[in-house]
Each structure stands twice: as structure tokens, then as C-alpha cells.
Amino acid sequence: MNRTYDIFRLHLDSTPLWVDAVVGLEQARKRLNELARIKLGDYVIFDSRVSRFVESHTAAPCTHPMQTGDRL
């Protein structure tokens, strides 16, 4: 059973902005990489079932305090 994952883009102040919802973790990873190619920035995949970020991707040299495993 595939579940839905939310993708967020992190603003410079680390405020998450919802971008998309994707079914399946592998599809979420593909979408995350696609978004990062379109607009540079920090993106994270959020699993609402466990209320945690499960993966992140930085498409530009940008630092933020939110890490994989953080709660939203």
C-alpha cells in the first residue's frame, strides 16, 4: 500500500510552504528532484503518518535548521 507524501519548499527563515502531494516515496523523491531543478532551494518530503520529514534536498547552497526527522 502506497501512502501520500507532502513536499514542502523551505523559505530562508525555514518556514515550510506546501508545494505538492505525491503517492509513494519513490515518486515523491522524483518530484522533489524535479521541483529542485525548476526552482533552486531547500525541499523536504513530509510523511504525515509519522508527522516527520523523511527526506530533504538542497538545490542551492542554503542552510536551514530543519532536518530530516523534524516534526512540522
mmCIF file as Biopython writes it, N, C-alpha, C and O atoms, coordinates in Angstrom:
data_model
#
loop_
_atom_site.group_PDB
_atom_site.id
_atom_site.type_symbol
_atom_site.label_atom_id
_atom_site.label_alt_id
_atom_site.label_comp_id
_atom_site.label_asym_id
_atom_site.label_entity_id
_atom_site.label_seq_id
_atom_site.pdbx_PDB_ins_code
_atom_site.Cartn_x
_atom_site.Cartn_y
_atom_site.Cartn_z
_atom_site.occupancy
_atom_site.B_iso_or_equiv
_atom_site.auth_seq_id
_atom_site.auth_asym_id
_atom_site.pdbx_PDB_model_num
ATOM 1   N N  . MET A ? 1  ? 0.840  -1.186 0.000   1.0 0.0 1  A 1 
ATOM 2   C CA . MET A ? 1  ? 0.000  0.000  0.000   1.0 0.0 1  A 1 
ATOM 3   C C  . MET A ? 1  ? 0.886  1.250  0.000   1.0 0.0 1  A 1 
ATOM 4   O O  . MET A ? 1  ? 1.707  1.439  0.898   1.0 0.0 1  A 1 
ATOM 5   N N  . ASN A ? 2  ? 0.713  2.080  -0.994  1.0 0.0 2  A 1 
ATOM 6   C CA . ASN A ? 2  ? 1.450  3.346  -1.072  1.0 0.0 2  A 1 
ATOM 7   C C  . ASN A ? 2  ? 0.695  4.423  -0.330  1.0 0.0 2  A 1 
ATOM 8   O O  . ASN A ? 2  ? -0.531 4.510  -0.402  1.0 0.0 2  A 1 
ATOM 9   N N  . ARG A ? 3  ? 1.429  5.225  0.370   1.0 0.0 3  A 1 
ATOM 10  C CA . ARG A ? 3  ? 0.801  6.343  1.071   1.0 0.0 3  A 1 
ATOM 11  C C  . ARG A ? 3  ? 1.208  7.651  0.408   1.0 0.0 3  A 1 
ATOM 12  O O  . ARG A ? 3  ? 2.107  7.691  -0.431  1.0 0.0 3  A 1 
ATOM 13  N N  . THR A ? 4  ? 0.529  8.711  0.803   1.0 0.0 4  A 1 
ATOM 14  C CA . THR A ? 4  ? 0.783  10.022 0.228   1.0 0.0 4  A 1 
ATOM 15  C C  . THR A ? 4  ? 1.810  10.772 1.063   1.0 0.0 4  A 1 
ATOM 16  O O  . THR A ? 4  ? 1.761  10.765 2.293   1.0 0.0 4  A 1 
ATOM 17  N N  . TYR A ? 5  ? 2.745  11.422 0.364   1.0 0.0 5  A 1 
ATOM 18  C CA . TYR A ? 5  ? 3.778  12.239 0.992   1.0 0.0 5  A 1 
ATOM 19  C C  . TYR A ? 5  ? 3.604  13.669 0.515   1.0 0.0 5  A 1 
ATOM 20  O O  . TYR A ? 5  ? 3.288  13.915 -0.649  1.0 0.0 5  A 1 
ATOM 21  N N  . ASP A ? 6  ? 3.812  14.604 1.422   1.0 0.0 6  A 1 
ATOM 22  C CA . ASP A ? 6  ? 3.735  16.021 1.083   1.0 0.0 6  A 1 
ATOM 23  C C  . ASP A ? 6  ? 5.138  16.554 0.843   1.0 0.0 6  A 1 
ATOM 24  O O  . ASP A ? 6  ? 6.089  16.176 1.527   1.0 0.0 6  A 1 
ATOM 25  N N  . ILE A ? 7  ? 5.251  17.433 -0.133  1.0 0.0 7  A 1 
ATOM 26  C CA . ILE A ? 7  ? 6.526  18.082 -0.436  1.0 0.0 7  A 1 
ATOM 27  C C  . ILE A ? 7  ? 6.398  19.556 -0.084  1.0 0.0 7  A 1 
ATOM 28  O O  . ILE A ? 7  ? 5.445  20.233 -0.469  1.0 0.0 7  A 1 
ATOM 29  N N  . PHE A ? 8  ? 7.392  20.030 0.661   1.0 0.0 8  A 1 
ATOM 30  C CA . PHE A ? 8  ? 7.440  21.427 1.083   1.0 0.0 8  A 1 
ATOM 31  C C  . PHE A ? 8  ? 8.720  22.067 0.568   1.0 0.0 8  A 1 
ATOM 32  O O  . PHE A ? 8  ? 9.753  21.410 0.447   1.0 0.0 8  A 1 
ATOM 33  N N  . ARG A ? 9  ? 8.637  23.345 0.268   1.0 0.0 9  A 1 
ATOM 34  C CA . ARG A ? 9  ? 9.820  24.160 -0.025  1.0 0.0 9  A 1 
ATOM 35  C C  . ARG A ? 9  ? 10.051 25.028 1.196   1.0 0.0 9  A 1 
ATOM 36  O O  . ARG A ? 9  ? 9.109  25.628 1.713   1.0 0.0 9  A 1 
ATOM 37  N N  . LEU A ? 10 ? 11.288 25.106 1.667   1.0 0.0 10 A 1 
ATOM 38  C CA . LEU A ? 10 ? 11.597 25.893 2.850   1.0 0.0 10 A 1 
ATOM 39  C C  . LEU A ? 10 ? 12.051 27.289 2.451   1.0 0.0 10 A 1 
ATOM 40  O O  . LEU A ? 10 ? 12.969 27.452 1.647   1.0 0.0 10 A 1 
ATOM 41  N N  . HIS A ? 11 ? 11.398 28.291 3.022   1.0 0.0 11 A 1 
ATOM 42  C CA . HIS A ? 11 ? 11.822 29.671 2.810   1.0 0.0 11 A 1 
ATOM 43  C C  . HIS A ? 11 ? 13.112 29.908 3.579   1.0 0.0 11 A 1 
ATOM 44  O O  . HIS A ? 11 ? 13.517 29.071 4.386   1.0 0.0 11 A 1 
ATOM 45  N N  . LEU A ? 12 ? 13.761 31.040 3.337   1.0 0.0 12 A 1 
ATOM 46  C CA . LEU A ? 12 ? 15.020 31.348 4.018   1.0 0.0 12 A 1 
ATOM 47  C C  . LEU A ? 12 ? 14.891 31.339 5.538   1.0 0.0 12 A 1 
ATOM 48  O O  . LEU A ? 12 ? 15.860 31.035 6.233   1.0 0.0 12 A 1 
ATOM 49  N N  . ASP A ? 13 ? 13.718 31.665 6.063   1.0 0.0 13 A 1 
ATOM 50  C CA . ASP A ? 13 ? 13.507 31.635 7.515   1.0 0.0 13 A 1 
ATOM 51  C C  . ASP A ? 13 ? 13.054 30.255 7.998   1.0 0.0 13 A 1 
ATOM 52  O O  . ASP A ? 13 ? 12.624 30.102 9.141   1.0 0.0 13 A 1 
ATOM 53  N N  . SER A ? 14 ? 13.154 29.252 7.121   1.0 0.0 14 A 1 
ATOM 54  C CA . SER A ? 14 ? 12.800 27.848 7.398   1.0 0.0 14 A 1 
ATOM 55  C C  . SER A ? 14 ? 11.301 27.601 7.517   1.0 0.0 14 A 1 
ATOM 56  O O  . SER A ? 14 ? 10.892 26.526 7.956   1.0 0.0 14 A 1 
ATOM 57  N N  . THR A ? 15 ? 10.480 28.569 7.136   1.0 0.0 15 A 1 
ATOM 58  C CA . THR A ? 15 ? 9.041  28.352 7.113   1.0 0.0 15 A 1 
ATOM 59  C C  . THR A ? 15 ? 8.699  27.426 5.950   1.0 0.0 15 A 1 
ATOM 60  O O  . THR A ? 15 ? 9.029  27.733 4.804   1.0 0.0 15 A 1 
ATOM 61  N N  . PRO A ? 16 ? 8.038  26.288 6.224   1.0 0.0 16 A 1 
ATOM 62  C CA . PRO A ? 16 ? 7.696  25.370 5.133   1.0 0.0 16 A 1 
ATOM 63  C C  . PRO A ? 16 ? 6.490  25.863 4.347   1.0 0.0 16 A 1 
ATOM 64  O O  . PRO A ? 16 ? 5.503  26.319 4.924   1.0 0.0 16 A 1 
ATOM 65  N N  . LEU A ? 17 ? 6.579  25.767 3.031   1.0 0.0 17 A 1 
ATOM 66  C CA . LEU A ? 17 ? 5.481  26.117 2.128   1.0 0.0 17 A 1 
ATOM 67  C C  . LEU A ? 17 ? 5.099  24.858 1.361   1.0 0.0 17 A 1 
ATOM 68  O O  . LEU A ? 17 ? 5.921  24.291 0.642   1.0 0.0 17 A 1 
ATOM 69  N N  . TRP A ? 18 ? 3.849  24.420 1.514   1.0 0.0 18 A 1 
ATOM 70  C CA . TRP A ? 18 ? 3.394  23.211 0.841   1.0 0.0 18 A 1 
ATOM 71  C C  . TRP A ? 18 ? 3.442  23.407 -0.669  1.0 0.0 18 A 1 
ATOM 72  O O  . TRP A ? 18 ? 3.008  24.440 -1.181  1.0 0.0 18 A 1 
ATOM 73  N N  . VAL A ? 19 ? 3.970  22.410 -1.383  1.0 0.0 19 A 1 
ATOM 74  C CA . VAL A ? 19 ? 4.099  22.504 -2.829  1.0 0.0 19 A 1 
ATOM 75  C C  . VAL A ? 19 ? 3.262  21.448 -3.535  1.0 0.0 19 A 1 
ATOM 76  O O  . VAL A ? 19 ? 2.602  21.745 -4.530  1.0 0.0 19 A 1 
ATOM 77  N N  . ASP A ? 20 ? 3.283  20.205 -3.026  1.0 0.0 20 A 1 
ATOM 78  C CA . ASP A ? 20 ? 2.638  19.109 -3.753  1.0 0.0 20 A 1 
ATOM 79  C C  . ASP A ? 20 ? 2.415  17.927 -2.820  1.0 0.0 20 A 1 
ATOM 80  O O  . ASP A ? 20 ? 3.024  17.837 -1.754  1.0 0.0 20 A 1 
ATOM 81  N N  . ALA A ? 21 ? 1.541  17.031 -3.233  1.0 0.0 21 A 1 
ATOM 82  C CA . ALA A ? 21 ? 1.338  15.746 -2.555  1.0 0.0 21 A 1 
ATOM 83  C C  . ALA A ? 21 ? 1.504  14.661 -3.612  1.0 0.0 21 A 1 
ATOM 84  O O  . ALA A ? 21 ? 0.980  14.772 -4.720  1.0 0.0 21 A 1 
ATOM 85  N N  . VAL A ? 22 ? 2.240  13.610 -3.256  1.0 0.0 22 A 1 
ATOM 86  C CA . VAL A ? 22 ? 2.578  12.561 -4.214  1.0 0.0 22 A 1 
ATOM 87  C C  . VAL A ? 22 ? 2.364  11.206 -3.549  1.0 0.0 22 A 1 
ATOM 88  O O  . VAL A ? 22 ? 2.662  11.031 -2.367  1.0 0.0 22 A 1 
ATOM 89  N N  . VAL A ? 23 ? 1.842  10.243 -4.323  1.0 0.0 23 A 1 
ATOM 90  C CA . VAL A ? 23 ? 1.641  8.892  -3.809  1.0 0.0 23 A 1 
ATOM 91  C C  . VAL A ? 23 ? 2.927  8.095  -4.003  1.0 0.0 23 A 1 
ATOM 92  O O  . VAL A ? 23 ? 3.446  8.000  -5.116  1.0 0.0 23 A 1 
ATOM 93  N N  . GLY A ? 24 ? 3.434  7.527  -2.918  1.0 0.0 24 A 1 
ATOM 94  C CA . GLY A ? 24 ? 4.624  6.689  -2.958  1.0 0.0 24 A 1 
ATOM 95  C C  . GLY A ? 24 ? 5.901  7.475  -2.715  1.0 0.0 24 A 1 
ATOM 96  O O  . GLY A ? 24 ? 6.082  8.575  -3.238  1.0 0.0 24 A 1 
ATOM 97  N N  . LEU A ? 25 ? 6.786  6.889  -1.910  1.0 0.0 25 A 1 
ATOM 98  C CA . LEU A ? 25 ? 8.025  7.583  -1.560  1.0 0.0 25 A 1 
ATOM 99  C C  . LEU A ? 25 ? 8.940  7.758  -2.766  1.0 0.0 25 A 1 
ATOM 100 O O  . LEU A ? 25 ? 9.562  8.810  -2.913  1.0 0.0 25 A 1 
ATOM 101 N N  . GLU A ? 26 ? 9.033  6.769  -3.614  1.0 0.0 26 A 1 
ATOM 102 C CA . GLU A ? 26 ? 9.895  6.891  -4.795  1.0 0.0 26 A 1 
ATOM 103 C C  . GLU A ? 26 ? 9.396  8.000  -5.721  1.0 0.0 26 A 1 
ATOM 104 O O  . GLU A ? 26 ? 10.197 8.763  -6.261  1.0 0.0 26 A 1 
ATOM 105 N N  . GLN A ? 27 ? 8.093  8.091  -5.905  1.0 0.0 27 A 1 
ATOM 106 C CA . GLN A ? 27 ? 7.523  9.172  -6.725  1.0 0.0 27 A 1 
ATOM 107 C C  . GLN A ? 27 ? 7.758  10.531 -6.068  1.0 0.0 27 A 1 
ATOM 108 O O  . GLN A ? 27 ? 8.001  11.524 -6.754  1.0 0.0 27 A 1 
ATOM 109 N N  . ALA A ? 28 ? 7.684  10.570 -4.742  1.0 0.0 28 A 1 
ATOM 110 C CA . ALA A ? 28 ? 7.942  11.821 -4.016  1.0 0.0 28 A 1 
ATOM 111 C C  . ALA A ? 28 ? 9.383  12.262 -4.228  1.0 0.0 28 A 1 
ATOM 112 O O  . ALA A ? 28 ? 9.651  13.451 -4.404  1.0 0.0 28 A 1 
ATOM 113 N N  . ARG A ? 29 ? 10.316 11.307 -4.212  1.0 0.0 29 A 1 
ATOM 114 C CA . ARG A ? 29 ? 11.729 11.640 -4.459  1.0 0.0 29 A 1 
ATOM 115 C C  . ARG A ? 29 ? 11.919 12.198 -5.866  1.0 0.0 29 A 1 
ATOM 116 O O  . ARG A ? 29 ? 12.643 13.175 -6.059  1.0 0.0 29 A 1 
ATOM 117 N N  . LYS A ? 30 ? 11.271 11.578 -6.842  1.0 0.0 30 A 1 
ATOM 118 C CA . LYS A ? 30 ? 11.370 12.054 -8.228  1.0 0.0 30 A 1 
ATOM 119 C C  . LYS A ? 30 ? 10.808 13.465 -8.349  1.0 0.0 30 A 1 
ATOM 120 O O  . LYS A ? 30 ? 11.407 14.326 -8.994  1.0 0.0 30 A 1 
ATOM 121 N N  . ARG A ? 31 ? 9.657  13.696 -7.725  1.0 0.0 31 A 1 
ATOM 122 C CA . ARG A ? 31 ? 9.022  15.012 -7.790  1.0 0.0 31 A 1 
ATOM 123 C C  . ARG A ? 31 ? 9.876  16.063 -7.087  1.0 0.0 31 A 1 
ATOM 124 O O  . ARG A ? 31 ? 9.985  17.195 -7.558  1.0 0.0 31 A 1 
ATOM 125 N N  . LEU A ? 32 ? 10.478 15.691 -5.966  1.0 0.0 32 A 1 
ATOM 126 C CA . LEU A ? 32 ? 11.354 16.590 -5.226  1.0 0.0 32 A 1 
ATOM 127 C C  . LEU A ? 32 ? 12.521 17.030 -6.100  1.0 0.0 32 A 1 
ATOM 128 O O  . LEU A ? 32 ? 12.852 18.215 -6.145  1.0 0.0 32 A 1 
ATOM 129 N N  . ASN A ? 33 ? 13.140 16.093 -6.786  1.0 0.0 33 A 1 
ATOM 130 C CA . ASN A ? 33 ? 14.260 16.414 -7.684  1.0 0.0 33 A 1 
ATOM 131 C C  . ASN A ? 33 ? 13.808 17.273 -8.863  1.0 0.0 33 A 1 
ATOM 132 O O  . ASN A ? 33 ? 14.522 18.180 -9.291  1.0 0.0 33 A 1 
ATOM 133 N N  . GLU A ? 34 ? 12.631 16.980 -9.376  1.0 0.0 34 A 1 
ATOM 134 C CA . GLU A ? 34 ? 12.079 17.774 -10.482 1.0 0.0 34 A 1 
ATOM 135 C C  . GLU A ? 34 ? 11.841 19.220 -10.043 1.0 0.0 34 A 1 
ATOM 136 O O  . GLU A ? 34 ? 12.201 20.156 -10.757 1.0 0.0 34 A 1 
ATOM 137 N N  . LEU A ? 35 ? 11.244 19.397 -8.886  1.0 0.0 35 A 1 
ATOM 138 C CA . LEU A ? 35 ? 10.990 20.743 -8.359  1.0 0.0 35 A 1 
ATOM 139 C C  . LEU A ? 35 ? 12.296 21.497 -8.123  1.0 0.0 35 A 1 
ATOM 140 O O  . LEU A ? 35 ? 12.391 22.690 -8.412  1.0 0.0 35 A 1 
ATOM 141 N N  . ALA A ? 36 ? 13.289 20.806 -7.605  1.0 0.0 36 A 1 
ATOM 142 C CA . ALA A ? 36 ? 14.582 21.442 -7.312  1.0 0.0 36 A 1 
ATOM 143 C C  . ALA A ? 36 ? 15.270 21.913 -8.590  1.0 0.0 36 A 1 
ATOM 144 O O  . ALA A ? 36 ? 16.018 22.890 -8.565  1.0 0.0 36 A 1 
ATOM 145 N N  . ARG A ? 37 ? 15.025 21.234 -9.696  1.0 0.0 37 A 1 
ATOM 146 C CA . ARG A ? 37 ? 15.597 21.681 -10.979 1.0 0.0 37 A 1 
ATOM 147 C C  . ARG A ? 37 ? 14.877 22.915 -11.508 1.0 0.0 37 A 1 
ATOM 148 O O  . ARG A ? 37 ? 15.479 23.746 -12.188 1.0 0.0 37 A 1 
ATOM 149 N N  . ILE A ? 38 ? 13.600 23.033 -11.197 1.0 0.0 38 A 1 
ATOM 150 C CA . ILE A ? 38 ? 12.800 24.164 -11.669 1.0 0.0 38 A 1 
ATOM 151 C C  . ILE A ? 38 ? 13.107 25.426 -10.870 1.0 0.0 38 A 1 
ATOM 152 O O  . ILE A ? 38 ? 13.296 26.500 -11.442 1.0 0.0 38 A 1 
ATOM 153 N N  . LYS A ? 39 ? 13.156 25.290 -9.543  1.0 0.0 39 A 1 
ATOM 154 C CA . LYS A ? 39 ? 13.409 26.439 -8.674  1.0 0.0 39 A 1 
ATOM 155 C C  . LYS A ? 39 ? 14.363 26.017 -7.563  1.0 0.0 39 A 1 
ATOM 156 O O  . LYS A ? 39 ? 14.049 25.136 -6.763  1.0 0.0 39 A 1 
ATOM 157 N N  . LEU A ? 40 ? 15.534 26.657 -7.521  1.0 0.0 40 A 1 
ATOM 158 C CA . LEU A ? 40 ? 16.530 26.324 -6.516  1.0 0.0 40 A 1 
ATOM 159 C C  . LEU A ? 40 ? 16.003 26.600 -5.117  1.0 0.0 40 A 1 
ATOM 160 O O  . LEU A ? 40 ? 15.220 27.526 -4.904  1.0 0.0 40 A 1 
ATOM 161 N N  . GLY A ? 41 ? 16.438 25.792 -4.181  1.0 0.0 41 A 1 
ATOM 162 C CA . GLY A ? 41 ? 16.026 25.986 -2.799  1.0 0.0 41 A 1 
ATOM 163 C C  . GLY A ? 41 ? 16.100 24.693 -2.022  1.0 0.0 41 A 1 
ATOM 164 O O  . GLY A ? 41 ? 16.601 23.683 -2.516  1.0 0.0 41 A 1 
ATOM 165 N N  . ASP A ? 42 ? 15.602 24.731 -0.818  1.0 0.0 42 A 1 
ATOM 166 C CA . ASP A ? 42 ? 15.565 23.564 0.055   1.0 0.0 42 A 1 
ATOM 167 C C  . ASP A ? 42 ? 14.165 22.962 0.012   1.0 0.0 42 A 1 
ATOM 168 O O  . ASP A ? 42 ? 13.171 23.664 0.195   1.0 0.0 42 A 1 
ATOM 169 N N  . TYR A ? 43 ? 14.101 21.673 -0.228  1.0 0.0 43 A 1 
ATOM 170 C CA . TYR A ? 43 ? 12.839 20.946 -0.293  1.0 0.0 43 A 1 
ATOM 171 C C  . TYR A ? 43 ? 12.884 19.769 0.667   1.0 0.0 43 A 1 
ATOM 172 O O  . TYR A ? 43 ? 13.940 19.179 0.894   1.0 0.0 43 A 1 
ATOM 173 N N  . VAL A ? 44 ? 11.722 19.431 1.231   1.0 0.0 44 A 1 
ATOM 174 C CA . VAL A ? 44 ? 11.639 18.291 2.132   1.0 0.0 44 A 1 
ATOM 175 C C  . VAL A ? 44 ? 10.394 17.469 1.820   1.0 0.0 44 A 1 
ATOM 176 O O  . VAL A ? 44 ? 9.385  17.989 1.344   1.0 0.0 44 A 1 
ATOM 177 N N  . ILE A ? 45 ? 10.493 16.171 2.102   1.0 0.0 45 A 1 
ATOM 178 C CA . ILE A ? 45 ? 9.359  15.264 1.976   1.0 0.0 45 A 1 
ATOM 179 C C  . ILE A ? 45 ? 8.833  15.015 3.379   1.0 0.0 45 A 1 
ATOM 180 O O  . ILE A ? 45 ? 9.596  14.670 4.282   1.0 0.0 45 A 1 
ATOM 181 N N  . PHE A ? 46 ? 7.536  15.188 3.562   1.0 0.0 46 A 1 
ATOM 182 C CA . PHE A ? 46 ? 6.898  15.031 4.865   1.0 0.0 46 A 1 
ATOM 183 C C  . PHE A ? 46 ? 5.967  13.835 4.847   1.0 0.0 46 A 1 
ATOM 184 O O  . PHE A ? 46 ? 5.127  13.705 3.957   1.0 0.0 46 A 1 
ATOM 185 N N  . ASP A ? 47 ? 6.116  12.964 5.828   1.0 0.0 47 A 1 
ATOM 186 C CA . ASP A ? 47 ? 5.242  11.797 5.989   1.0 0.0 47 A 1 
ATOM 187 C C  . ASP A ? 47 ? 4.258  12.119 7.109   1.0 0.0 47 A 1 
ATOM 188 O O  . ASP A ? 47 ? 4.632  12.118 8.282   1.0 0.0 47 A 1 
ATOM 189 N N  . SER A ? 48 ? 3.014  12.392 6.757   1.0 0.0 48 A 1 
ATOM 190 C CA . SER A ? 48 ? 2.023  12.788 7.756   1.0 0.0 48 A 1 
ATOM 191 C C  . SER A ? 48 ? 1.651  11.636 8.686   1.0 0.0 48 A 1 
ATOM 192 O O  . SER A ? 48 ? 1.152  11.861 9.788   1.0 0.0 48 A 1 
ATOM 193 N N  . ARG A ? 49 ? 1.889  10.422 8.251   1.0 0.0 49 A 1 
ATOM 194 C CA . ARG A ? 49 ? 1.570  9.260  9.096   1.0 0.0 49 A 1 
ATOM 195 C C  . ARG A ? 49 ? 2.424  9.237  10.367  1.0 0.0 49 A 1 
ATOM 196 O O  . ARG A ? 49 ? 1.954  8.848  11.436  1.0 0.0 49 A 1 
ATOM 197 N N  . VAL A ? 50 ? 3.680  9.658  10.237  1.0 0.0 50 A 1 
ATOM 198 C CA . VAL A ? 50 ? 4.572  9.700  11.401  1.0 0.0 50 A 1 
ATOM 199 C C  . VAL A ? 50 ? 4.890  11.134 11.825  1.0 0.0 50 A 1 
ATOM 200 O O  . VAL A ? 50 ? 5.639  11.352 12.777  1.0 0.0 50 A 1 
ATOM 201 N N  . SER A ? 51 ? 4.317  12.110 11.116  1.0 0.0 51 A 1 
ATOM 202 C CA . SER A ? 51 ? 4.496  13.543 11.395  1.0 0.0 51 A 1 
ATOM 203 C C  . SER A ? 51 ? 5.962  13.959 11.430  1.0 0.0 51 A 1 
ATOM 204 O O  . SER A ? 51 ? 6.409  14.652 12.343  1.0 0.0 51 A 1 
ATOM 205 N N  . ARG A ? 52 ? 6.698  13.518 10.410  1.0 0.0 52 A 1 
ATOM 206 C CA . ARG A ? 52 ? 8.119  13.847 10.320  1.0 0.0 52 A 1 
ATOM 207 C C  . ARG A ? 52 ? 8.541  14.059 8.863   1.0 0.0 52 A 1 
ATOM 208 O O  . ARG A ? 52 ? 7.948  13.533 7.921   1.0 0.0 52 A 1 
ATOM 209 N N  . PHE A ? 53 ? 9.607  14.867 8.737   1.0 0.0 53 A 1 
ATOM 210 C CA . PHE A ? 53 ? 10.258 14.984 7.439   1.0 0.0 53 A 1 
ATOM 211 C C  . PHE A ? 53 ? 11.108 13.738 7.262   1.0 0.0 53 A 1 
ATOM 212 O O  . PHE A ? 53 ? 11.887 13.382 8.147   1.0 0.0 53 A 1 
ATOM 213 N N  . VAL A ? 54 ? 10.963 13.079 6.128   1.0 0.0 54 A 1 
ATOM 214 C CA . VAL A ? 54 ? 11.673 11.819 5.919   1.0 0.0 54 A 1 
ATOM 215 C C  . VAL A ? 54 ? 12.836 11.941 4.945   1.0 0.0 54 A 1 
ATOM 216 O O  . VAL A ? 54 ? 13.668 11.038 4.860   1.0 0.0 54 A 1 
ATOM 217 N N  . GLU A ? 55 ? 12.902 13.042 4.214   1.0 0.0 55 A 1 
ATOM 218 C CA . GLU A ? 55 ? 13.990 13.243 3.273   1.0 0.0 55 A 1 
ATOM 219 C C  . GLU A ? 55 ? 14.065 14.713 2.900   1.0 0.0 55 A 1 
ATOM 220 O O  . GLU A ? 55 ? 13.057 15.420 2.910   1.0 0.0 55 A 1 
ATOM 221 N N  . SER A ? 56 ? 15.278 15.171 2.568   1.0 0.0 56 A 1 
ATOM 222 C CA . SER A ? 56 ? 15.442 16.559 2.169   1.0 0.0 56 A 1 
ATOM 223 C C  . SER A ? 56 ? 16.354 16.642 0.952   1.0 0.0 56 A 1 
ATOM 224 O O  . SER A ? 56 ? 17.098 15.712 0.639   1.0 0.0 56 A 1 
ATOM 225 N N  . HIS A ? 57 ? 16.273 17.787 0.275   1.0 0.0 57 A 1 
ATOM 226 C CA . HIS A ? 57 ? 17.091 18.015 -0.915  1.0 0.0 57 A 1 
ATOM 227 C C  . HIS A ? 57 ? 17.395 19.501 -0.988  1.0 0.0 57 A 1 
ATOM 228 O O  . HIS A ? 57 ? 16.485 20.328 -0.946  1.0 0.0 57 A 1 
ATOM 229 N N  . THR A ? 58 ? 18.663 19.837 -1.097  1.0 0.0 58 A 1 
ATOM 230 C CA . THR A ? 58 ? 19.065 21.225 -1.244  1.0 0.0 58 A 1 
ATOM 231 C C  . THR A ? 58 ? 19.552 21.425 -2.665  1.0 0.0 58 A 1 
ATOM 232 O O  . THR A ? 58 ? 20.492 20.764 -3.106  1.0 0.0 58 A 1 
ATOM 233 N N  . ALA A ? 59 ? 18.909 22.339 -3.383  1.0 0.0 59 A 1 
ATOM 234 C CA . ALA A ? 59 ? 19.260 22.601 -4.774  1.0 0.0 59 A 1 
ATOM 235 C C  . ALA A ? 59 ? 20.112 23.852 -4.918  1.0 0.0 59 A 1 
ATOM 236 O O  . ALA A ? 59 ? 20.384 24.299 -6.032  1.0 0.0 59 A 1 
ATOM 237 N N  . ALA A ? 60 ? 20.530 24.415 -3.795  1.0 0.0 60 A 1 
ATOM 238 C CA . ALA A ? 60 ? 21.391 25.604 -3.798  1.0 0.0 60 A 1 
ATOM 239 C C  . ALA A ? 60 ? 22.122 25.644 -2.473  1.0 0.0 60 A 1 
ATOM 240 O O  . ALA A ? 60 ? 21.660 25.059 -1.494  1.0 0.0 60 A 1 
ATOM 241 N N  . PRO A ? 61 ? 23.259 26.327 -2.426  1.0 0.0 61 A 1 
ATOM 242 C CA . PRO A ? 61 ? 23.940 26.432 -1.136  1.0 0.0 61 A 1 
ATOM 243 C C  . PRO A ? 61 ? 23.130 27.292 -0.184  1.0 0.0 61 A 1 
ATOM 244 O O  . PRO A ? 61 ? 23.220 28.520 -0.206  1.0 0.0 61 A 1 
ATOM 245 N N  . CYS A ? 62 ? 22.344 26.642 0.646   1.0 0.0 62 A 1 
ATOM 246 C CA . CYS A ? 62 ? 21.430 27.327 1.549   1.0 0.0 62 A 1 
ATOM 247 C C  . CYS A ? 62 ? 21.351 26.503 2.824   1.0 0.0 62 A 1 
ATOM 248 O O  . CYS A ? 62 ? 21.220 25.281 2.755   1.0 0.0 62 A 1 
ATOM 249 N N  . THR A ? 63 ? 21.426 27.131 3.964   1.0 0.0 63 A 1 
ATOM 250 C CA . THR A ? 63 ? 21.343 26.387 5.210   1.0 0.0 63 A 1 
ATOM 251 C C  . THR A ? 63 ? 20.035 26.680 5.906   1.0 0.0 63 A 1 
ATOM 252 O O  . THR A ? 63 ? 19.506 27.789 5.820   1.0 0.0 63 A 1 
ATOM 253 N N  . HIS A ? 64 ? 19.523 25.695 6.587   1.0 0.0 64 A 1 
ATOM 254 C CA . HIS A ? 64 ? 18.298 25.848 7.355   1.0 0.0 64 A 1 
ATOM 255 C C  . HIS A ? 64 ? 18.340 24.894 8.530   1.0 0.0 64 A 1 
ATOM 256 O O  . HIS A ? 64 ? 18.974 23.843 8.441   1.0 0.0 64 A 1 
ATOM 257 N N  . PRO A ? 65 ? 17.684 25.229 9.629   1.0 0.0 65 A 1 
ATOM 258 C CA . PRO A ? 65 ? 17.734 24.380 10.813  1.0 0.0 65 A 1 
ATOM 259 C C  . PRO A ? 65 ? 16.856 23.133 10.728  1.0 0.0 65 A 1 
ATOM 260 O O  . PRO A ? 65 ? 17.050 22.207 11.515  1.0 0.0 65 A 1 
ATOM 261 N N  . MET A ? 66 ? 15.898 23.076 9.800   1.0 0.0 66 A 1 
ATOM 262 C CA . MET A ? 66 ? 15.007 21.950 9.716   1.0 0.0 66 A 1 
ATOM 263 C C  . MET A ? 66 ? 15.719 20.790 9.040   1.0 0.0 66 A 1 
ATOM 264 O O  . MET A ? 66 ? 16.259 20.950 7.945   1.0 0.0 66 A 1 
ATOM 265 N N  . GLN A ? 67 ? 15.729 19.640 9.667   1.0 0.0 67 A 1 
ATOM 266 C CA . GLN A ? 67 ? 16.444 18.475 9.169   1.0 0.0 67 A 1 
ATOM 267 C C  . GLN A ? 67 ? 15.484 17.300 9.005   1.0 0.0 67 A 1 
ATOM 268 O O  . GLN A ? 67 ? 14.368 17.323 9.524   1.0 0.0 67 A 1 
ATOM 269 N N  . THR A ? 68 ? 15.925 16.276 8.280   1.0 0.0 68 A 1 
ATOM 270 C CA . THR A ? 68 ? 15.152 15.053 8.160   1.0 0.0 68 A 1 
ATOM 271 C C  . THR A ? 68 ? 14.864 14.516 9.561   1.0 0.0 68 A 1 
ATOM 272 O O  . THR A ? 68 ? 15.762 14.456 10.401  1.0 0.0 68 A 1 
ATOM 273 N N  . GLY A ? 69 ? 13.641 14.133 9.808   1.0 0.0 69 A 1 
ATOM 274 C CA . GLY A ? 69 ? 13.252 13.639 11.120  1.0 0.0 69 A 1 
ATOM 275 C C  . GLY A ? 69 ? 12.590 14.688 11.984  1.0 0.0 69 A 1 
ATOM 276 O O  . GLY A ? 69 ? 12.019 14.355 13.022  1.0 0.0 69 A 1 
ATOM 277 N N  . ASP A ? 70 ? 12.651 15.955 11.582  1.0 0.0 70 A 1 
ATOM 278 C CA . ASP A ? 70 ? 11.991 17.018 12.348  1.0 0.0 70 A 1 
ATOM 279 C C  . ASP A ? 70 ? 10.489 16.941 12.158  1.0 0.0 70 A 1 
ATOM 280 O O  . ASP A ? 70 ? 9.991  16.468 11.136  1.0 0.0 70 A 1 
ATOM 281 N N  . ARG A ? 71 ? 9.790  17.414 13.160  1.0 0.0 71 A 1 
ATOM 282 C CA . ARG A ? 71 ? 8.331  17.478 13.080  1.0 0.0 71 A 1 
ATOM 283 C C  . ARG A ? 71 ? 7.902  18.819 12.507  1.0 0.0 71 A 1 
ATOM 284 O O  . ARG A ? 71 ? 8.586  19.830 12.662  1.0 0.0 71 A 1 
ATOM 285 N N  . LEU A ? 72 ? 6.769  18.804 11.851  1.0 0.0 72 A 1 
ATOM 286 C CA . LEU A ? 72 ? 6.233  20.035 11.272  1.0 0.0 72 A 1 
ATOM 287 C C  . LEU A ? 72 ? 5.410  20.770 12.296  1.0 0.0 72 A 1 
ATOM 288 O O  . LEU A ? 72 ? 4.869  21.836 12.004  1.0 0.0 72 A 1 
#
